[in-house]
Every structure is written in structure tokens, then in C-alpha cells.
Amino acid sequence: MSANEPTGLWLVGARGSVATTAVTGLLALRAGLTAPTGCVTEREPFTRLGLPSWENLVVGGHDVVCTPLDKRAEQLAESGLIPPRVLAATTTGLQAADTEIRDGYHPATHTGSQAEAAEHLTSDITSFRERHGLARVVVVNVSSTEPPVPHVPEHDSLSALETALADPTRTVLPPSSLNAYAALRAGCPFVDFTPSPGMRLPALHELAVAEGLPYAGSDGKTGETLLRTVLAPMFTARALRVRSWAGTNLLGGGDGANLADPTQAKGKLDSKARGLAALLGEGVTAPLHIDNVPDLGEQKTAWDHVSFEGFLGARMSLQLTWNGLDSALAAPLVLDLARLTAAAHAAGESGPLGALAFFFKDPIGSDEHRFAEQTTMLTEWAESLGERRA
């Protein structure tokens, strides 16, 4: 693979806050308007991998909303996320990128079978690849969080799944998983930046391996959980007993509105809880709340209270506050994941990319949640890719 190899980044949820920030940031990087702050792939050893350059990443996507990218970017600029000078310089590029966004799948508005919906989604991606002469396309899901799905037998094998998808009276897959299926059928690697079901179905794993495609996920790690994966190992390494770890998240914007629904929020809460349990064990009391505060807009505030016990039973606590613009933290990781997954595909890797656990709250293909160890895994994997490329 070469930095000059044109590579597609197909975003599911292409007009959302994270996607809009990622596309605006990509345009700003191309124009030299901003530094690649937050982009892990701009550090060693990743710079030696010949990853697709910013100039050679071509953007398209699916969405179920109609607000154009440039108008969405204006809203983000008003919220303080995108600097006005960057907005002014990237408006034309955003308008051009918006012409590559197609109507996405929504179960409430789709008529016909899910097989027909998947065929439509797949066709959009393959047409995009052919139209731009792309070496490959990486599909990244940055759409709204979905609730967990109950297990059904059709999720267990590819043949059963495809039979069920052809039935127009049934909805077998949630949108995230249908988008994953369509991406794989288009011959594209898939990355789930959300805690939605996505690729977490045996039938989709079977398809990815059969097609020789890598995939990664899930639930991008940007704020509170990032801190937890750094701090929790400190307590265990020093033999300090954590008694409880309580957290409250205050969210505005579309994310806050979506997660105000307890059913929608369950996947996000489960993802966070699994990570903390893996780090500290199941015996730690760890309540977590997500509250919608529309006034915050794109801001996100997280409060954590950690109660721990030291020598002679001494009771102590750690309290911390994380205040950030989540899309600004997520967007560079989306660009990183597209570049790294493209490199994995070019190297012939398939199945879950456990080495990318570094980027996720609830990593697929790895049980490692400690950030330092994840960093080592990612670096070693990148070095091995570089050796194979050489």
C-alpha cells in the first residue's frame, strides 16, 4: 500500500456531528489550516506504514437525515466546535463531499425485504469505489447508538441469515448490522465506532472471514472511559482496593437526545460497564448515569467518584471531572481507524483487528482494556505491518 493510493472513507451517519467534524478536519488538514492534533497515525511508527495521505482519502456515506454537511458544519461552528476561519475555508469542500452522501436505511421508512435494502446500500458503496477509482473503501459506522438486540437463531450462521433477510415480513438485523452486512458484501472492511450491535453477530464474522475482510470495533474511546483505562490499572498495580466507581455523564446535542431514551442508552452503559468490570473485577459497585442536558450542545461533562481502600483499611477517594467536545476527540480517531484498517486490508488481514483495542471501550477481538498494554499492542502490530510492507 502507498500513501498515494486513493482510499475511500464511507461514513454511516455521514451528516452527524462526528462525521461532519471528521470531514471538516480532513479538509482542513489538506489545506494546512490545522495541525494533526489527536491523530495517532501522525506519530511514529505509523508514519512509516505508507498510510493513505489526507489528500488521497475520498469521503462518501449514508445518512437518513437531509441537512447538508456545510449547514451541519455551520451549526457546529456556532457551538464552538469548528473555528469560523476553518468553516469559511472548507465550505466548498463540504458541499462537494455532500454530493457523495446517499440515503441510508431506516426500518420505519423502508419497504420490501432487508435483502433488498442491503443490495441498495452495497450498490451505493461499489458505485462510489468505481466512480473514484479507489483501491479500497473502509466503511465506518458513526451513526446514533442502537439498543442491544436479542439473540435469534438467524444471527448464528450466514446461510440462515441470508434466507431470513429475503423475507419481506421480517426485520432480522438492526440498521448497524445491516450496514455491516452491506459493507462486507461490497468487499469493504468495517469499523464500528458505536456500541451498536454492528459486527457482533456470528453470521457477520463468518462473512468477513469468508471474504477475507478485517473489521474493528466497538464504541470509540474518547473521554471518561479513556481515563478509566489509564487510572484503573494504577489501583490494581498498587494493590489498592476499589470499593466503588460511580459516574455521571451530562450530554447535549444529538447524542444527549438519543441517549435520553433508556432503551437506546443501554448499549452505551453496557459497553462502559464491561470495560470497568474487566479492569477491576465484577465485585465493584459501579453505577453510571447518562443525562440529557440540551443546553450543553456539543459539550460533554463526566463526573467520576472513586472510593478506594488502602493499608489498614484507610478509606480514600478520587474525584475527577472531564469536560470536552466529544466530536473533536472522536473525529481524528475516525480518520486514524480508516487509515489503519485500510493498511490491514492491504496486508491481507481478515477478521477482528484486536490490535485496534486501543481505540475502543468494548474492543472486538481482544480482552485487553489496560491503556498502556493496548498502546504496546497497537505499536507492535504497526511495526509488524511495516516489516511485511518492507
Residue pairs with C-beta under 8 A, 6 or more apart in sequence:
1 49
1 50
1 51
1 52
1 135
1 342
1 343
1 346
1 347
1 389
2 50
3 50
3 51
3 52
3 53
3 56
4 53
4 56
5 52
5 56
5 135
5 346
6 52
6 56
6 58
6 132
6 133
6 134
6 135
7 52
7 56
7 57
7 58
7 134
7 135
7 136
7 137
7 138
7 338
7 339
7 342
8 57
8 58
8 59
8 60
8 128
8 129
8 132
8 134
8 136
8 137
8 138
9 57
9 58
9 59
9 60
9 137
9 138
9 140
9 334
9 335
9 338
10 59
10 60
10 61
10 62
10 125
10 128
10 137
10 138
10 139
10 140
10 183
10 188
11 19
11 22
11 23
11 59
11 60
11 61
11 62
11 139
11 140
11 142
11 334
12 61
12 62
12 63
12 104
12 139
12 140
12 141
12 142
12 143
12 176
12 179
13 19
13 61
13 62
13 63
13 104
13 141
13 142
13 143
13 144
14 23
14 59
14 60
14 61
14 62
14 63
14 69
14 101
14 142
15 61
15 63
15 65
15 66
15 67
15 68
15 69
15 72
15 98
15 101
16 63
16 65
16 72
16 142
16 143
16 144
16 254
17 72
17 76
17 81
17 253
17 254
17 255
17 298
17 326
17 327
18 142
18 193
18 326
18 327
18 330
18 331
18 334
19 61
19 63
19 142
19 334
20 69
20 72
20 73
20 76
20 94
20 327
21 76
21 81
21 82
21 327
21 328
21 330
21 331
22 142
22 330
22 331
22 332
22 334
22 335
23 59
23 69
23 93
23 94
23 97
24 73
24 76
24 82
24 86
24 87
24 90
24 94
25 34
25 331
25 332
25 335
26 54
26 57
26 59
26 335
27 89
27 90
27 93
27 94
27 97
28 34
28 86
28 89
28 90
29 36
29 54
30 54
30 55
31 89
31 90
33 85
33 86
33 89
33 90
34 86
36 42
36 332
37 332
38 328
38 329
38 331
38 332
38 333
39 332
39 335
39 336
40 46
40 332
40 333
40 336
40 358
41 47
41 49
41 51
41 335
41 336
41 339
41 340
45 379
45 382
45 383
45 386
46 339
46 340
46 382
48 386
49 343
49 382
49 385
49 386
49 389
50 343
50 389
51 339
51 340
51 342
51 343
52 338
52 339
52 342
57 335
57 338
57 339
58 100
58 132
58 134
59 97
59 100
60 97
60 100
60 101
60 102
60 124
60 125
60 128
61 100
61 101
61 102
62 101
62 102
62 103
62 104
62 105
62 121
62 124
62 179
63 101
63 103
63 104
63 143
64 103
64 104
64 105
64 106
64 109
68 94
68 95
68 98
69 94
69 95
69 97
69 98
69 101
70 91
70 94
70 95
70 98
73 82
73 87
73 90
73 91
73 94
74 87
76 82
76 298
76 327
77 83
77 84
77 87
79 253
79 297
79 298
79 299
80 297
80 298
80 325
81 298
81 325
81 327
81 328
100 128
102 124
104 121
104 143
104 175
104 179
105 117
105 120
105 121
105 175
105 178
105 179
106 175
107 171
107 175
110 117
112 168
113 165
113 166
113 167
113 168
114 165
114 170
114 171
114 172
114 173
114 178
115 162
115 165
115 166
116 168
117 178
118 165
118 178
118 181
118 182
118 185
119 182
121 178
121 179
121 182
121 183
122 182
122 183
122 185
122 186
125 137
125 139
125 182
125 183
125 186
125 188
126 186
126 187
128 134
128 137
129 136
129 137
129 186
129 188
135 346
136 188
136 189
136 342
136 345
136 346
137 186
137 188
138 188
138 189
138 190
138 191
138 337
138 338
138 341
138 342
138 345
139 179
139 180
139 183
139 186
139 188
139 189
139 190
139 191
140 190
140 191
140 192
140 193
140 334
140 337
140 338
141 176
141 179
141 180
141 190
141 191
141 192
141 193
141 194
141 196
141 198
141 217
142 193
142 194
142 330
142 334
143 175
143 176
143 179
143 194
143 196
144 194
144 254
144 255
144 258
144 264
145 194
145 195
145 196
145 255
145 258
145 259
145 264
145 265
145 267
145 268
146 174
146 175
146 176
146 194
146 196
146 197
146 264
146 267
147 263
147 264
147 266
147 267
148 197
148 266
148 267
148 270
149 155
149 174
149 177
149 197
152 172
153 160
154 160
154 161
154 163
154 164
154 172
154 203
155 161
155 172
155 201
155 202
155 203
156 202
156 203
157 202
157 203
157 206
158 203
158 206
158 207
158 210
160 203
161 172
161 173
161 181
161 201
161 203
161 204
164 170
164 172
165 172
165 173
165 181
173 181
173 201
174 196
174 197
175 196
176 192
176 194
176 196
176 197
176 198
177 196
177 197
177 198
177 199
177 201
177 204
179 190
179 198
180 190
180 192
180 198
180 199
180 204
180 215
181 204
181 207
183 189
183 190
184 190
184 204
184 207
184 208
184 211
184 213
184 215
185 207
187 211
187 213
188 213
189 213
189 214
189 215
189 216
189 341
189 342
189 344
189 345
190 198
190 199
190 208
190 213
190 215
190 216
191 215
191 216
191 217
191 337
191 338
191 341
192 198
192 199
192 215
192 216
192 217
192 218
192 219
192 364
193 217
193 218
193 219
193 220
193 330
193 333
193 334
193 337
194 217
194 218
194 219
194 220
195 218
195 219
195 267
195 268
195 270
195 271
195 361
195 362
196 218
196 267
197 267
198 217
198 218
199 205
199 208
199 215
199 217
199 218
199 352
199 364
200 217
200 218
200 364
205 351
205 352
208 214
208 215
208 350
208 351
209 350
209 351
211 350
212 348
212 350
213 345
213 350
214 341
214 344
214 345
214 349
214 350
214 351
214 352
214 353
215 341
215 351
215 352
215 353
215 364
216 337
216 341
216 352
216 353
216 356
216 359
216 360
216 364
216 365
217 360
217 362
217 363
217 364
218 271
218 360
218 361
218 362
218 363
218 364
219 268
219 271
219 360
219 361
219 362
220 330
220 333
220 334
220 359
220 360
220 361
221 229
221 358
221 359
221 360
221 361
222 324
222 326
222 329
222 330
222 333
223 300
223 302
223 322
223 324
223 326
223 329
224 247
224 249
224 272
224 302
224 304
224 322
225 272
225 275
225 361
226 371
227 304
227 320
227 322
228 245
228 275
228 276
228 279
228 304
229 275
229 279
229 369
229 370
229 371
229 374
230 371
230 372
231 306
231 318
232 242
232 245
232 276
232 279
232 280
232 369
232 370
233 279
233 370
233 371
233 372
235 241
235 242
235 280
235 306
235 308
236 279
236 280
240 308
240 309
240 310
241 308
241 309
241 310
242 280
242 284
242 306
242 307
242 308
242 309
243 284
243 285
243 307
243 308
243 309
243 315
244 284
244 285
244 286
244 287
244 305
244 306
244 307
245 276
245 280
245 284
245 285
245 286
245 304
245 305
245 306
245 307
246 285
246 286
246 287
246 288
246 304
246 305
247 272
247 286
247 287
247 288
247 289
247 302
247 303
247 304
247 305
248 288
248 289
248 290
248 291
248 302
248 303
249 288
249 289
249 290
249 291
249 300
249 301
249 302
250 256
250 291
250 293
250 296
250 300
250 301
250 302
250 303
251 259
251 290
251 291
251 292
251 293
251 296
251 300
251 326
252 292
252 293
252 294
252 295
252 296
252 297
252 298
252 299
252 300
253 294
253 296
253 297
253 298
255 300
255 326
256 291
256 292
256 293
256 294
256 296
257 292
257 294
258 264
259 265
259 268
259 290
259 292
260 290
260 291
260 292
265 290
268 290
269 288
269 290
271 361
271 362
272 288
272 361
273 286
273 288
274 362
275 361
275 362
275 369
276 284
276 286
277 284
277 286
278 367
278 369
279 369
279 370
280 286
298 325
298 326
298 327
299 323
299 324
299 325
300 322
300 323
300 324
300 325
300 326
301 321
301 322
301 323
302 321
302 322
302 323
303 319
303 320
303 321
304 318
304 319
304 320
304 321
304 322
305 317
305 318
305 319
306 317
306 318
306 319
306 320
307 315
307 316
307 317
308 315
308 316
308 317
308 318
309 315
309 316
310 316
333 359
336 359
337 356
337 359
340 353
340 356
340 382
341 353
341 356
343 385
344 353
344 385
347 385
347 388
347 389
351 365
352 364
352 365
352 366
353 364
353 365
354 363
354 364
354 365
354 366
354 368
354 377
355 366
355 377
355 378
355 380
355 381
356 363
356 378
357 363
357 365
357 366
357 368
357 369
357 374
357 377
357 378
358 371
358 374
358 375
358 377
358 378
363 369
363 374
366 374
366 377
368 374
368 377
